[in-house]
Amino acid sequence: MRPERRTLAWLAAATVFQGYDNFVLGLALPAIRADLGMTIRQAGLAGSVIFAGSFASFLLLLAADRWSRRAVMVLTVGGFTTATVLTAISTGVVDFVAYQFVARIFIGAEIVLASFIVVETLPLRRRGRGVAVLSASETAGQALAGVGFLLIVLASVSWRTLYLAGGLAFLLLLAASVLPGGVSTARKVPLSDVSRRWIVGASLLGFLFAIFPGAVGMFASTIVLEEWGWNLRTLNPAYLALFAVAATGFFAAGRMMDGWGRKPTAVLFFAGTAAAAFLGFNAATDPGRAFGLAVTLFFLLGSSATLLALTTEPFPERVRGRVAAIVRTATVAGTAVAPGLVALLLTSTAGVASAVAVTGLGLLAAVVVVVVFLPETVSAANR
């Protein structure tokens, strides 16, 4: 296996664990709340504190410009894995929140660091697909968390088992030598030498993109189970097949980025997400909703791959960490804004689903940002 493929395989595996650890909390929260004696209000406050840890991930991204990528990535994977395992043995609310706060610091940095390494090691003609692999790996980790949650429910096993399972990521550290080592020899670039328009564009893009997924992540179960009244045990298998096909959005976007360019692909997928979300979340029938959700998922997953490319590739190697710290802060801010925005929209929309659909229209503004602020990083000669 070629060195760059071994590197990509390691990064994909690490990103699977990142997606897993990131998603477990939302799935297991009812069981955690019951076990630790938290009210719904207390759980909400605890969640706010936990997710605030994501703001501190910029420190790791800044370090990536000073240390080797391998060193920071090993620290990141080791950090979130250690915090995840410690969460399994927490004895109360305070230490549970503390361990998860620390985990978020590292979880928030992993996929950004992985995208650095992909951009810096893969040939230009394959970078789009490499970035798509990372996005797909994150979603695969979230799917594994869902399967694990279902298994512990059926087997009546403690939620702590999910966090202990996250400790398997320690095995990756034994093979970390496949990552590129050494400190970058590229000339250090002052941030002032980088196009301010590109930095502003990347930050705006991160902020605008984060709002819709943040709203969906917070209110998906409310929409599906309460507003739409779906029963997951009797869900039409055809719907599940639609959702499975929708998962190919990563790979479609990766191919298109390498063939058409980053910007045209981003415009298509961001606009497609906005349109599909507005129609799907406002559909009146279950088949229409299922089809709309599947199309939305297809375009949203592809959009996440284009986001990684557009906020990483335009910037010189020795300044990527500093730019990513800015972009990551903007992305966390977008995620934090999402629940409050939905709450405000409820006063003028037909329900939660309609309010979430409106947040998706923010991706049309993201299209403008891509066109006006960000450069194309793939020339016609390289396609």
C-alpha positions in Angstrom: 0.0 0.0 0.0 1.3 3.5 -0.9 2.4 5.7 2.0 -0.3 8.3 1.3 -3.0 5.5 1.3 -1.8 4.2 4.6 -1.9 7.7 6.0 -5.5 8.2 4.7 -6.6 4.8 6.1 -5.2 5.9 9.6 -6.9 9.3 9.4 -10.2 7.7 8.3 -10.1 5.3 11.3 -9.3 8.1 13.7 -12.2 10.1 12.2 -14.6 7.2 12.7 -13.8 7.3 16.4 -14.1 11.1 16.5 -17.6 10.8 14.9 -18.5 8.0 17.4 -17.3 9.9 20.5 -19.0 13.1 19.3 -22.4 11.4 18.8 -22.6 9.2 21.8 -23.6 11.9 24.2 -26.8 12.9 22.3 -27.9 9.3 22.0 -27.2 8.2 25.6 -28.3 11.4 27.3 -31.7 10.1 28.7 -29.9 7.1 30.2 -27.1 9.3 31.6 -29.6 11.8 33.0 -31.5 9.0 34.8 -28.3 7.4 36.1 -26.7 10.6 37.4 -29.9 12.1 38.7 -30.1 15.1 36.4 -33.3 17.0 35.5 -33.9 18.0 31.9 -32.9 21.6 32.8 -29.7 20.4 34.5 -28.9 18.2 31.5 -29.3 21.2 29.2 -27.0 23.3 31.3 -24.5 20.5 31.4 -24.6 20.1 27.6 -23.9 23.9 27.2 -20.8 23.6 29.4 -19.6 20.4 27.6 -20.0 21.9 24.1 -18.1 25.0 25.2 -15.0 22.9 25.2 -15.1 23.0 21.4 -14.0 26.6 21.5 -10.7 25.6 23.1 -9.9 23.3 20.1 -8.3 26.3 18.4 -5.3 25.9 20.7 -4.5 22.5 19.1 -4.9 24.0 15.6 -2.5 26.8 16.4 0.0 24.2 17.7 -0.3 22.4 14.3 1.7 25.3 12.7 4.5 24.9 15.3 4.7 21.2 15.9 4.6 18.3 13.5 1.2 17.2 12.2 1.8 13.8 13.6 2.6 15.0 17.1 -0.6 17.1 17.3 -2.7 14.4 15.8 -1.4 11.8 18.2 -2.1 14.2 21.1 -5.6 14.8 19.8 -6.6 11.2 19.4 -5.0 10.2 22.7 -6.8 13.2 24.4 -10.3 12.5 23.3 -9.9 8.7 23.8 -8.6 9.2 27.3 -11.4 11.6 28.2 -14.0 9.2 26.7 -12.8 6.2 28.7 -12.7 8.3 31.9 -16.3 9.4 31.2 -17.3 5.7 31.6 -16.1 5.7 35.2 -17.5 9.1 36.2 -19.3 9.0 39.5 -21.4 12.2 39.3 -22.4 15.1 37.3 -19.3 17.3 37.9 -16.7 14.8 36.8 -18.9 13.6 33.9 -19.1 17.2 32.6 -15.4 17.8 33.2 -14.4 14.7 31.2 -16.7 15.5 28.4 -15.6 19.1 28.3 -12.0 17.9 27.8 -13.1 15.4 25.2 -14.7 18.2 23.1 -11.5 20.2 23.0 -9.8 17.3 21.2 -12.8 16.1 19.2 -13.3 19.6 17.7 -9.7 19.6 16.4 -9.4 16.0 14.9 -11.2 16.3 11.6 -9.6 19.7 10.9 -6.1 18.3 11.5 -6.9 15.3 9.4 -8.0 17.5 6.5 -4.6 19.4 6.8 -2.7 16.1 6.4 -4.9 14.9 3.5 -4.3 18.2 1.6 -0.6 18.1 2.3 0.0 14.4 1.4 -2.4 13.5 -1.4 -1.9 14.5 -5.1 -4.1 17.4 -6.1 -6.2 15.2 -8.5 -7.2 13.0 -5.6 -7.6 15.4 -2.7 -11.3 15.9 -3.2 -11.9 12.2 -2.8 -9.6 12.1 0.2 -11.5 14.9 1.9 -14.8 13.0 1.1 -13.4 9.9 2.8 -12.9 11.9 6.0 -16.4 13.2 5.9 -17.8 9.7 5.2 -15.7 8.3 8.1 -17.1 10.8 10.5 -20.7 9.8 9.6 -19.7 6.1 9.8 -18.6 6.7 13.4 -22.0 8.3 14.1 -23.7 5.4 12.6 -21.7 3.0 14.8 -22.7 5.0 17.8 -26.3 4.5 16.8 -25.9 0.8 16.4 -24.1 0.6 19.7 -26.8 2.5 21.4 -29.5 0.2 20.0 -27.5 -2.9 21.2 -27.1 -1.7 24.7 -30.9 -0.9 24.9 -31.8 -4.3 23.6 -29.3 -6.0 26.0 -30.2 -3.7 28.9 -26.5 -2.7 29.4 -25.3 0.5 31.0 -24.6 3.6 28.9 -21.0 3.4 30.2 -20.3 0.5 27.8 -20.5 3.0 24.9 -17.8 5.1 26.4 -15.6 2.2 27.2 -15.8 1.0 23.6 -14.4 4.3 22.5 -11.1 3.2 24.1 -10.4 1.0 21.1 -9.0 4.1 19.5 -5.9 3.7 21.6 -4.9 0.9 19.2 -4.5 3.6 16.5 -1.7 5.2 18.4 0.4 2.0 18.0 0.4 2.7 14.2 0.8 6.4 14.3 4.2 6.1 12.5 2.3 6.0 9.1 1.6 9.8 9.6 4.1 12.2 8.1 6.5 13.3 10.8 8.9 16.2 11.4 8.2 19.9 11.6 7.2 21.5 8.3 10.1 23.1 6.4 7.7 25.5 4.6 8.4 29.2 5.3 6.4 30.5 8.1 3.8 32.9 6.7 2.6 35.9 8.7 -1.2 35.9 8.9 -1.2 39.5 7.5 0.3 38.1 4.3 -2.8 35.9 3.6 -5.7 37.3 1.8 -8.1 38.8 4.3 -11.0 38.2 1.9 -10.2 34.4 2.0 -10.0 34.3 5.8 -13.3 36.2 6.1 -14.9 34.0 3.5 -13.8 30.8 5.1 -15.0 32.0 8.5 -18.4 33.1 7.1 -18.7 29.8 5.3 -18.0 27.8 8.5 -20.5 29.9 10.4 -23.3 29.7 7.8 -22.8 26.0 7.1 -23.0 25.0 10.9 -26.4 26.5 11.5 -28.5 24.0 9.6 -26.8 20.8 10.8 -26.9 22.3 14.3 -30.6 22.8 14.1 -31.2 19.3 12.7 -29.0 17.7 15.3 -30.9 19.4 18.1 -34.4 18.9 16.9 -34.4 15.8 14.6 -36.0 13.5 17.2 -38.6 16.1 18.0 -39.6 16.4 14.4 -39.5 12.7 13.4 -41.1 11.2 16.6 -43.4 14.0 17.8 -44.4 16.2 14.9 -44.4 13.5 12.2 -45.3 10.7 14.6 -43.0 8.1 13.0 -42.5 4.8 14.8 -38.9 3.7 14.3 -39.8 0.0 14.9 -42.3 0.0 12.1 -40.6 2.4 9.7 -41.0 1.5 6.0 -37.8 -0.3 4.8 -38.0 1.7 1.6 -37.2 4.8 3.6 -34.1 3.2 5.1 -33.0 2.2 1.6 -33.4 5.8 0.5 -31.3 7.0 3.4 -28.6 4.5 2.6 -28.4 5.7 -1.0 -28.2 9.3 0.3 -25.0 8.4 2.1 -23.2 8.4 -1.3 -23.3 12.2 -1.3 -19.7 12.3 0.1 -18.3 10.4 -2.8 -20.3 12.2 -5.4 -19.0 15.5 -4.1 -15.5 14.2 -4.0 -15.6 13.1 -7.6 -17.2 16.3 -8.7 -14.6 18.4 -6.8 -11.8 16.6 -8.6 -13.5 16.9 -12.0 -15.4 20.2 -12.0 -13.5 22.1 -9.3 -14.2 23.0 -5.6 -16.4 26.1 -6.2 -18.9 24.8 -8.7 -19.4 21.6 -6.6 -19.9 23.7 -3.4 -22.5 25.9 -5.1 -24.4 22.9 -6.4 -24.4 21.1 -3.0 -25.1 24.1 -0.8 -28.0 25.2 -3.0 -29.2 21.6 -3.3 -29.2 21.3 0.5 -31.2 24.5 1.0 -33.8 23.6 -1.6 -34.2 19.9 -0.5 -34.5 20.9 3.2 -37.1 23.5 2.5 -39.3 21.2 0.4 -38.6 18.0 2.5 -39.2 19.5 6.0 -42.4 21.2 4.8 -43.8 18.1 3.0 -47.3 17.0 4.0 -47.0 13.2 3.4 -44.6 10.6 4.9 -43.3 9.5 1.5 -42.6 13.1 0.6 -40.9 13.7 3.9 -38.7 10.6 3.6 -37.7 11.4 0.0 -37.0 15.0 1.0 -34.9 13.9 4.0 -32.9 11.6 1.8 -32.2 14.2 -0.8 -31.3 16.7 1.9 -28.9 14.2 3.4 -27.3 13.5 0.1 -26.6 17.2 -0.5 -25.6 18.0 3.1 -23.1 15.2 3.3 -21.5 16.3 0.0 -21.5 19.9 1.3 -19.5 18.9 4.3 -16.7 17.6 2.0 -16.6 20.8 0.0 -16.5 22.8 3.2 -13.4 21.0 4.4 -11.7 21.6 1.0 -12.6 25.3 0.7 -11.5 26.2 4.2 -8.2 24.3 4.0 -6.7 24.3 0.5 -6.5 28.0 -0.2 -4.1 28.7 2.7 -0.3 28.1 2.9 0.8 25.1 4.9 2.4 27.1 7.7 -0.6 29.3 8.3 -3.4 26.6 8.1 -3.5 26.1 11.8 -4.0 29.7 12.6 -6.7 30.1 9.9 -8.4 26.9 11.0 -8.5 28.2 14.6 -10.5 31.2 13.3 -12.8 29.2 11.1 -13.4 26.6 13.9 -14.5 29.3 16.3 -16.9 30.6 13.7 -18.2 27.1 13.1 -18.8 26.5 16.8 -20.6 29.9 17.0 -22.9 28.8 14.1 -23.7 25.6 15.9 -24.5 27.5 19.1 -26.8 29.9 17.4 -28.9 27.2 15.8 -31.2 26.2 18.7 -32.0 29.8 19.6 -32.7 30.7 16.0 -35.2 27.8 15.7 -36.9 28.9 18.9 -37.3 32.5 17.4 -38.6 31.1 14.1 -41.3 29.0 15.9 -43.3 32.2 16.4 -43.7 32.7 12.7 -43.6 29.1 11.2 -46.0 26.1 11.3 -43.8 24.1 13.6 -40.3 22.8 14.4 -39.8 21.2 11.0 -40.7 24.4 9.2 -38.4 26.4 11.4 -35.5 24.1 10.8 -36.2 24.3 7.1 -35.9 28.0 7.2 -32.4 27.7 8.8 -31.4 25.7 5.8 -31.9 28.7 3.6 -28.8 30.2 5.2 -26.9 27.9 2.9 -28.0 30.2 0.0 -25.9 32.9 1.7 -23.1 30.4 1.8 -23.3 30.1 -2.0 -22.7 33.8 -2.3 -19.7 33.5 0.1 -18.2 30.8 -2.0 -18.6 32.8 -5.2 -17.5 36.2 -3.9 -14.9 35.4 -1.2 -13.1 32.2 -1.9 -10.7 31.1 -4.7 -10.8 28.0 -6.9 -7.9 25.8 -5.9 -8.1 23.4 -8.9 -7.0 24.7 -12.3 -8.4 23.2 -15.5 -5.0 21.6 -16.2 -5.2 19.6 -13.0 -8.7 18.2 -13.6 
